[in-house]
Amino acid sequence: MTENTPTQPSRTRRIATYVGIFIVAALLTAAVAAVLVSVNSRKQEAAAYPAKVVEISDTELDPAVWGANFPYEYDTFVKTQENYGQTPYGGSEPYSKLERYPAMVRLWAGYSFSKDHNEERGHYYAQIDQQNTQRVKLVDQPGACLNCHAAEVPQLIEQMGWEEFNHTPYNDLKDQVHLGTSCSDCHDPDTMALRITRPAFINAMEARGVDLSQATRQEMRTFVCAQCHVEYYFLGDNKVLTFPWSKGFKADDIEAHYDEYGFKDWTHAETGAPMIKIQHPEFEMWNTGIHGRSGVACADCHMPYVREGSVKVSDHWVRSPLTNLENACTRCHPIPVEELEERVLTIQNTTAGLLRRSEDALVAAIDAIAAAQAAGATDEQLAEVRQLHRAASLRWDFVSSENSTGFHSPQEAARLLGESIDMARQAELKATVLLDELNGAQASASN
């Protein structure tokens, strides 16, 4: 070995140094490229949302005006007026549920729902379809009914006050409303940030100790929907719109809330039972399901993110995920859409079967209670069977009026319908025994 010949260790160190320099250079190049891509992306996003084409005031209700600043959202939002057809248990094609499920006429006997109950259309029609339903034409409804059906409601509440708005007759207010769901219901006009505009939801969440100002954006992607997609009732003489969540979100909790108040929506025309009419409790049912417990928001499935160039926006064509499985489901469930559809329909078919069995049991209970009543049973004798009728109907209605046909919480839906069938059969049996006793007593008296 000569004096100028490098040793093997020094050659190795040089090679390692060269490799290190190469790696550092590559990382720096990648970092610079990432910055350039990010800058370019932000430029494209800025171009997609110019710095206010128009000024939007906090009182602006017309979605078309908002659309000038938020074109992608608006272009999909206007599709809520399109009829995309029927799904197996829903969709946007209006049809009479009373004709499809005739048992409902007797289950709601004496209540306006027994006269008119249709499959709902898109959010665009919220005010139009309410104004045309027989339920507001046959019965004098309070203004509280407007809460979720007209974009003008927050302004009416500001002008009139919360309680005054609620108890003012619907017919006195209907000519002041012309728009269904609007951007302003859920968004701040300057930032497009999600916001709550309906006092009933704010009041109910405050009562539960929830500070909505601390809600995350993901939570708000459910809360803005929960302003309306909930069970509710009108409290007191002022008919104040109230959510029955004092004890929790489950059907049993809501039942306990109503029982504590001694509340009823109507008296059943055939059985005399004090009844509860449940209204579309999507938020409550979602809370008991796997998606709700996993932090999946309403908007994740019904308004999934889509790409418009480099911009990610929520699809505002609010509709059944069954019509949009690729975007609505495969982001979290990377399996063929055919398998996803089969999973959904397995749940819904099972729930629908239990709903029909529950309806049969309730009709049988109504027949038995009505027969005992006709035979002379007193209110005291009928108290227990009427309470069973009320409880069985509430559980059936909690699932029937919830718009997912069990999908939002399959196990909870099955539990409620199982209890409904059991309670209805108990009512039928007890009423039949009472009828036999009354007939026996009458036969003895005649002898």
VEXDREN-2710 file (C-alpha; in Angstrom, 1 decimal):
% VEXDREN-2710
k/r/px/py/pz
1/MET/0.0/0.0/0.0
2/THR/1.5/3.4/-1.0
3/GLU/1.3/6.5/1.1
4/ASN/-1.4/8.2/-1.1
5/THR/-3.8/5.2/-1.3
6/PRO/-6.9/5.8/0.9
7/THR/-7.7/3.1/3.4
8/GLN/-11.0/1.1/3.1
9/PRO/-12.6/2.9/6.1
10/SER/-12.0/6.4/4.6
11/ARG/-13.5/5.3/1.2
12/THR/-16.6/4.0/3.0
13/ARG/-16.9/7.3/4.9
14/ARG/-16.8/9.2/1.6
15/ILE/-19.4/7.1/0.0
16/ALA/-21.7/7.5/3.0
17/THR/-21.2/11.3/2.9
18/TYR/-22.1/11.4/-0.8
19/VAL/-25.2/9.3/-0.1
20/GLY/-26.2/11.6/2.8
21/ILE/-25.8/14.7/0.6
22/PHE/-28.0/13.0/-2.1
23/ILE/-30.7/12.2/0.4
24/VAL/-30.8/15.7/1.9
25/ALA/-30.9/17.2/-1.6
26/ALA/-33.8/14.9/-2.6
27/LEU/-35.7/15.8/0.6
28/LEU/-35.2/19.5/0.0
29/THR/-36.3/19.1/-3.6
30/ALA/-39.5/17.3/-2.5
31/ALA/-40.2/19.9/0.2
32/VAL/-39.8/22.8/-2.4
33/ALA/-42.1/20.9/-4.8
34/ALA/-44.7/20.3/-2.1
35/VAL/-44.7/24.0/-1.2
36/LEU/-45.1/24.9/-4.9
37/VAL/-48.0/22.5/-5.3
38/SER/-49.6/23.8/-2.1
39/VAL/-49.2/27.4/-3.3
40/ASN/-50.6/26.5/-6.7
41/SER/-53.5/24.7/-5.0
42/ARG/-54.3/27.6/-2.8
43/LYS/-54.2/29.9/-5.9
44/GLN/-56.7/27.6/-7.6
45/GLU/-58.9/27.5/-4.6
46/ALA/-58.8/31.3/-4.4
47/ALA/-59.7/31.5/-8.0
48/ALA/-62.6/29.1/-7.4
49/TYR/-63.9/31.3/-4.6
50/PRO/-63.3/34.9/-5.7
51/ALA/-63.2/37.5/-2.9
52/LYS/-67.0/38.1/-2.8
53/VAL/-68.7/38.5/-6.2
54/VAL/-71.6/40.0/-4.2
55/GLU/-72.1/41.2/-0.7
56/ILE/-74.4/38.8/1.2
57/SER/-76.3/40.3/4.1
58/ASP/-77.2/38.3/7.2
59/THR/-80.8/38.6/6.2
60/GLU/-80.3/37.3/2.6
61/LEU/-82.5/34.2/2.1
62/ASP/-82.4/33.7/-1.7
63/PRO/-80.0/30.8/-2.4
64/ALA/-79.3/32.2/-5.9
65/VAL/-77.7/35.2/-4.4
66/TRP/-75.5/33.0/-2.2
67/GLY/-74.7/31.0/-5.3
68/ALA/-72.8/33.9/-6.8
69/ASN/-70.1/33.5/-4.1
70/PHE/-70.4/29.8/-3.6
71/PRO/-71.3/28.3/-7.1
72/TYR/-70.3/24.7/-6.5
73/GLU/-72.5/24.4/-3.4
74/TYR/-75.4/26.2/-5.1
75/ASP/-75.2/24.1/-8.2
76/THR/-75.8/20.9/-6.2
77/PHE/-78.2/22.5/-3.8
78/VAL/-80.7/23.4/-6.5
79/LYS/-80.9/19.7/-7.4
80/THR/-83.0/19.2/-4.2
81/GLN/-85.9/20.1/-6.4
82/GLU/-85.2/17.2/-8.8
83/ASN/-87.1/14.0/-8.4
84/TYR/-84.5/11.2/-8.4
85/GLY/-87.1/8.6/-7.9
86/GLN/-87.9/6.0/-5.3
87/THR/-85.6/3.9/-3.2
88/PRO/-87.0/0.7/-1.7
89/TYR/-88.2/2.7/1.4
90/GLY/-87.8/6.3/0.6
91/GLY/-86.6/8.6/-2.2
92/SER/-88.0/11.8/-3.6
93/GLU/-91.1/10.4/-5.4
94/PRO/-94.1/11.5/-3.3
95/TYR/-96.7/8.9/-2.6
96/SER/-99.3/8.3/0.1
97/LYS/-97.9/6.2/2.9
98/LEU/-101.5/5.7/4.1
99/GLU/-102.3/3.8/0.8
100/ARG/-99.1/1.8/0.9
101/TYR/-99.4/1.0/4.6
102/PRO/-103.2/1.2/5.4
103/ALA/-102.8/0.1/9.0
104/MET/-101.6/3.6/9.7
105/VAL/-105.1/5.0/9.3
106/ARG/-106.2/3.1/12.3
107/LEU/-103.0/3.5/14.3
108/TRP/-103.4/7.2/14.1
109/ALA/-107.3/7.2/14.3
110/GLY/-108.5/10.6/15.5
111/TYR/-105.3/12.4/14.5
112/SER/-104.5/14.4/11.4
113/PHE/-101.8/12.0/10.2
114/SER/-104.6/9.5/9.6
115/LYS/-105.9/11.8/6.9
116/ASP/-102.6/12.8/5.1
117/HIS/-99.1/11.3/5.3
118/ASN/-96.9/11.3/2.3
119/GLU/-93.3/10.4/1.4
120/GLU/-91.4/13.7/1.6
121/ARG/-89.6/15.3/-1.3
122/GLY/-86.3/17.3/-1.4
123/HIS/-85.5/20.2/0.9
124/TYR/-86.5/22.6/-1.8
125/TYR/-90.2/21.6/-1.2
126/ALA/-90.1/22.0/2.6
127/GLN/-92.4/25.0/2.7
128/ILE/-94.4/24.1/-0.4
129/ASP/-95.4/20.6/0.7
130/GLN/-96.2/21.7/4.2
131/GLN/-98.6/24.5/3.0
132/ASN/-100.3/21.9/0.8
133/THR/-100.7/19.1/3.3
134/GLN/-104.2/18.4/4.7
135/ARG/-102.7/18.3/8.2
136/VAL/-102.5/22.1/8.2
137/LYS/-105.8/22.5/6.3
138/LEU/-107.8/20.3/8.6
139/VAL/-106.4/21.4/11.9
140/ASP/-105.6/24.8/13.3
141/GLN/-101.8/24.5/13.8
142/PRO/-99.6/26.9/15.7
143/GLY/-96.8/28.9/14.0
144/ALA/-94.3/26.6/15.7
145/CYS/-95.1/24.1/12.8
146/LEU/-93.2/26.5/10.5
147/ASN/-89.9/26.2/12.4
148/CYS/-88.2/23.8/10.0
149/HIS/-90.2/24.5/6.9
150/ALA/-89.4/28.1/5.9
151/ALA/-86.2/30.1/5.6
152/GLU/-88.0/33.2/6.9
153/VAL/-88.5/31.7/10.4
154/PRO/-85.4/33.2/12.1
155/GLN/-86.4/36.7/10.9
156/LEU/-90.0/36.1/12.1
157/ILE/-88.7/35.0/15.5
158/GLU/-86.5/38.1/15.7
159/GLN/-89.4/40.4/14.8
160/MET/-92.1/38.7/17.0
161/GLY/-90.1/37.0/19.8
162/TRP/-89.8/33.3/20.4
163/GLU/-93.0/32.6/22.3
164/GLU/-95.2/34.9/20.2
165/PHE/-94.0/33.2/17.0
166/ASN/-94.7/29.8/18.4
167/HIS/-98.3/30.3/19.5
168/THR/-99.4/32.6/16.6
169/PRO/-101.7/30.5/14.3
170/TYR/-100.0/29.0/11.3
171/ASN/-102.6/30.4/9.0
172/ASP/-101.7/33.9/10.2
173/LEU/-98.1/33.4/9.2
174/LYS/-98.2/31.3/6.1
175/ASP/-98.5/34.2/3.7
176/GLN/-95.2/35.6/5.1
177/VAL/-93.1/32.6/4.1
178/HIS/-92.2/31.6/0.5
179/LEU/-88.9/29.7/0.7
180/GLY/-88.1/26.2/2.0
181/THR/-84.6/25.4/3.1
182/SER/-82.0/28.1/2.3
183/CYS/-78.3/28.5/2.7
184/SER/-78.9/30.9/5.6
185/ASP/-80.4/28.2/7.7
186/CYS/-77.0/26.6/8.2
187/HIS/-74.3/29.0/7.0
188/ASP/-72.8/32.3/7.9
189/PRO/-72.9/34.5/4.7
190/ASP/-69.4/35.9/5.1
191/THR/-67.4/32.8/6.0
192/MET/-69.8/29.9/5.0
193/ALA/-69.1/28.6/8.6
194/LEU/-71.8/26.3/9.9
195/ARG/-74.2/27.9/12.4
196/ILE/-77.4/27.2/14.3
197/THR/-80.4/29.4/13.5
198/ARG/-83.2/27.6/15.3
199/PRO/-83.8/28.4/19.1
200/ALA/-85.4/25.0/20.0
201/PHE/-82.2/23.1/19.3
202/ILE/-80.1/25.7/21.1
203/ASN/-82.4/25.6/24.1
204/ALA/-82.4/21.7/24.2
205/MET/-78.6/21.4/24.0
206/GLU/-78.1/24.1/26.6
207/ALA/-80.4/22.2/28.9
208/ARG/-78.2/19.2/28.4
209/GLY/-75.1/21.2/29.3
210/VAL/-73.7/21.3/25.7
211/ASP/-71.9/24.5/24.7
212/LEU/-72.5/24.8/21.0
213/SER/-69.9/27.6/20.7
214/GLN/-67.3/24.9/21.5
215/ALA/-68.6/22.4/18.9
216/THR/-66.1/21.1/16.3
217/ARG/-66.8/21.5/12.6
218/GLN/-67.4/17.8/12.4
219/GLU/-70.0/18.0/15.2
220/MET/-71.6/21.0/13.4
221/ARG/-72.0/18.8/10.3
222/THR/-74.6/16.9/12.3
223/PHE/-76.0/19.7/14.6
224/VAL/-77.2/21.8/11.7
225/CYS/-79.3/18.9/10.6
226/ALA/-80.4/18.2/14.1
227/GLN/-82.1/21.6/14.2
228/CYS/-85.0/19.9/12.4
229/HIS/-84.5/16.1/12.0
230/VAL/-85.7/15.4/15.6
231/GLU/-88.6/14.5/17.8
232/TYR/-90.4/17.5/19.2
233/TYR/-93.6/18.7/20.8
234/PHE/-95.4/22.0/21.7
235/LEU/-95.2/22.8/25.3
236/GLY/-97.8/24.7/27.3
237/ASP/-100.5/27.2/26.2
238/ASN/-97.9/29.1/24.2
239/LYS/-97.1/26.0/22.1
240/VAL/-93.4/26.5/22.5
241/LEU/-91.5/24.2/20.3
242/THR/-89.5/21.8/22.6
243/PHE/-87.3/18.8/22.2
244/PRO/-88.0/16.1/24.9
245/TRP/-84.4/15.3/25.8
246/SER/-84.4/16.0/29.5
247/LYS/-83.6/12.3/30.2
248/GLY/-81.7/11.4/27.1
249/PHE/-82.1/10.6/23.4
250/LYS/-83.4/7.0/23.5
251/ALA/-87.1/6.3/22.9
252/ASP/-87.4/5.1/26.5
253/ASP/-85.9/8.4/27.7
254/ILE/-88.3/10.4/25.6
255/GLU/-91.3/8.3/26.7
256/ALA/-90.3/9.0/30.4
257/HIS/-90.1/12.7/29.6
258/TYR/-93.6/12.7/28.2
259/ASP/-95.0/10.5/31.0
260/GLU/-93.5/12.9/33.6
261/TYR/-95.3/15.8/32.0
262/GLY/-98.5/13.8/31.5
263/PHE/-98.3/14.9/27.8
264/LYS/-100.3/13.5/25.0
265/ASP/-100.7/14.6/21.3
266/TRP/-104.2/13.2/21.0
267/THR/-106.7/10.7/22.3
268/HIS/-107.0/7.6/20.2
269/ALA/-110.5/7.6/18.5
270/GLU/-111.0/3.8/18.9
271/THR/-109.3/3.0/22.3
272/GLY/-109.4/6.3/24.2
273/ALA/-105.7/5.9/24.9
274/PRO/-103.6/9.1/25.4
275/MET/-101.2/8.9/22.5
276/ILE/-97.8/10.3/21.4
277/LYS/-97.1/11.1/17.7
278/ILE/-93.4/10.7/17.1
279/GLN/-91.8/13.0/14.4
280/HIS/-88.8/12.0/12.3
281/PRO/-86.2/11.3/15.2
282/GLU/-83.2/10.9/12.9
283/PHE/-80.8/12.7/15.3
284/GLU/-81.9/10.6/18.3
285/MET/-81.7/7.3/16.4
286/TRP/-78.3/8.2/14.9
287/ASN/-77.0/8.8/18.4
288/THR/-77.6/5.2/19.3
289/GLY/-76.0/3.8/16.1
290/ILE/-72.5/2.8/15.2
291/HIS/-72.0/5.8/12.8
292/GLY/-73.0/8.3/15.5
293/ARG/-70.8/6.6/18.1
294/SER/-67.9/6.7/15.6
295/GLY/-68.2/10.4/14.9
296/VAL/-69.6/10.0/11.4
297/ALA/-71.7/13.1/10.7
298/CYS/-75.0/13.4/8.8
299/ALA/-73.3/15.3/6.1
300/ASP/-70.6/12.6/5.6
301/CYS/-73.3/10.3/4.1
302/HIS/-76.0/12.6/2.9
303/MET/-73.7/15.5/1.7
304/PRO/-70.4/13.7/1.0
305/TYR/-67.3/15.6/0.0
306/VAL/-66.6/15.8/-3.7
307/ARG/-63.8/17.3/-5.8
308/GLU/-64.4/20.2/-8.1
309/GLY/-61.0/20.7/-9.7
310/SER/-58.6/21.2/-6.7
311/VAL/-61.4/22.2/-4.4
312/LYS/-63.1/19.9/-1.9
313/VAL/-66.8/20.8/-1.3
314/SER/-69.8/19.2/0.3
315/ASP/-72.4/17.9/-2.2
316/HIS/-75.5/19.9/-1.3
317/TRP/-77.9/17.6/-3.2
318/VAL/-79.1/16.2/0.1
319/ARG/-80.5/12.8/-0.7
320/SER/-80.5/9.1/0.2
321/PRO/-77.0/7.6/0.2
322/LEU/-78.4/4.7/-1.8
323/THR/-78.4/6.9/-4.8
324/ASN/-74.8/7.9/-4.3
325/LEU/-73.0/4.9/-2.7
326/GLU/-69.7/5.6/-4.4
327/ASN/-69.2/9.0/-2.7
328/ALA/-71.3/8.4/0.4
329/CYS/-69.9/5.0/1.6
330/THR/-66.8/3.8/-0.2
331/ARG/-64.5/6.4/1.4
332/CYS/-64.8/4.5/4.7
333/HIS/-65.9/1.1/3.3
334/PRO/-63.7/0.3/0.3
335/ILE/-65.8/-2.6/-1.0
336/PRO/-68.0/-2.9/-4.1
337/VAL/-71.1/-0.7/-4.1
338/GLU/-73.2/-3.8/-4.8
339/GLU/-72.1/-5.3/-1.5
340/LEU/-72.8/-2.0/0.3
341/GLU/-76.3/-1.8/-1.2
342/GLU/-77.0/-5.4/-0.1
343/ARG/-75.9/-4.6/3.4
344/VAL/-78.2/-1.5/3.6
345/LEU/-81.2/-3.3/2.1
346/THR/-80.7/-6.3/4.4
347/ILE/-81.1/-4.0/7.4
348/GLN/-84.0/-2.1/5.8
349/ASN/-85.9/-5.2/4.7
350/THR/-85.5/-6.7/8.2
351/THR/-86.7/-3.5/9.8
352/ALA/-89.7/-3.2/7.4
353/GLY/-90.7/-6.8/8.2
354/LEU/-90.7/-5.9/11.9
355/LEU/-92.7/-2.7/11.2
356/ARG/-95.4/-4.7/9.5
357/ARG/-95.6/-7.2/12.3
358/SER/-95.8/-4.4/14.8
359/GLU/-98.6/-2.8/12.9
360/ASP/-100.5/-6.1/12.9
361/ALA/-100.1/-6.5/16.6
362/LEU/-101.2/-2.9/17.2
363/VAL/-104.3/-3.3/15.1
364/ALA/-105.2/-6.5/17.0
365/ALA/-104.7/-4.6/20.3
366/ILE/-107.0/-1.8/19.0
367/ASP/-109.7/-4.3/18.1
368/ALA/-109.5/-5.9/21.5
369/ILE/-109.5/-2.7/23.5
370/ALA/-112.4/-1.2/21.4
371/ALA/-114.4/-4.4/22.0
372/ALA/-113.9/-4.3/25.8
373/GLN/-114.8/-0.6/25.7
374/ALA/-118.0/-1.3/23.8
375/ALA/-118.8/-4.0/26.3
376/GLY/-118.9/-1.4/29.1
377/ALA/-115.3/-1.5/30.4
378/THR/-114.6/1.6/32.6
379/ASP/-111.7/4.0/32.3
380/GLU/-110.2/2.4/35.4
381/GLN/-110.4/-1.1/34.0
382/LEU/-108.9/0.1/30.7
383/ALA/-106.1/2.2/32.2
384/GLU/-103.4/-0.5/31.9
385/VAL/-104.2/-1.6/28.4
386/ARG/-104.4/1.9/27.2
387/GLN/-101.0/2.6/28.7
388/LEU/-99.6/-0.5/26.9
389/HIS/-101.3/0.8/23.6
390/ARG/-99.6/4.2/24.1
391/ALA/-96.2/2.6/24.8
392/ALA/-96.4/0.1/21.9
393/SER/-97.5/2.8/19.4
394/LEU/-94.7/5.2/20.5
395/ARG/-92.0/2.5/19.8
396/TRP/-93.5/1.6/16.5
397/ASP/-93.7/5.2/15.5
398/PHE/-90.2/6.0/16.6
399/VAL/-89.0/3.6/13.9
400/SER/-91.7/4.2/11.4
401/SER/-91.3/8.0/11.3
402/GLU/-87.5/7.8/11.4
403/ASN/-86.4/8.2/7.8
404/SER/-83.7/5.5/7.5
405/THR/-86.0/2.4/8.0
406/GLY/-83.6/1.2/10.7
407/PHE/-80.3/1.9/9.0
408/HIS/-79.2/4.6/11.4
409/SER/-79.3/2.2/14.3
410/PRO/-80.3/-1.4/13.3
411/GLN/-80.1/-3.0/16.8
412/GLU/-82.1/-0.1/18.4
413/ALA/-84.7/-0.3/15.7
414/ALA/-85.1/-4.1/16.2
415/ARG/-85.2/-3.7/20.0
416/LEU/-88.0/-1.0/19.8
417/LEU/-90.1/-3.0/17.4
418/GLY/-89.7/-6.2/19.4
419/GLU/-90.9/-4.3/22.5
420/SER/-93.7/-2.8/20.4
421/ILE/-95.0/-6.2/19.3
422/ASP/-94.7/-7.6/22.8
423/MET/-96.6/-4.6/24.4
424/ALA/-99.3/-4.6/21.8
425/ARG/-99.9/-8.4/22.3
426/GLN/-100.0/-7.8/26.0
427/ALA/-102.6/-5.1/25.5
428/GLU/-104.6/-7.4/23.2
429/LEU/-104.5/-10.3/25.7
430/LYS/-105.4/-8.2/28.7
431/ALA/-108.3/-6.5/26.8
432/THR/-109.5/-9.9/25.7
433/VAL/-109.5/-11.3/29.2
434/LEU/-111.3/-8.1/30.4
435/LEU/-113.9/-8.6/27.6
436/ASP/-114.5/-12.2/28.6
437/GLU/-115.0/-11.1/32.3
438/LEU/-117.4/-8.5/31.2
439/ASN/-119.4/-10.9/29.0
440/GLY/-119.4/-13.5/31.8
441/ALA/-120.7/-10.9/34.3
442/GLN/-123.4/-9.8/31.9
443/ALA/-124.4/-13.5/31.3
444/SER/-124.6/-14.1/35.0
445/ALA/-126.7/-11.0/35.6
446/SER/-129.1/-12.0/32.8
447/ASN/-129.6/-15.4/34.4
END
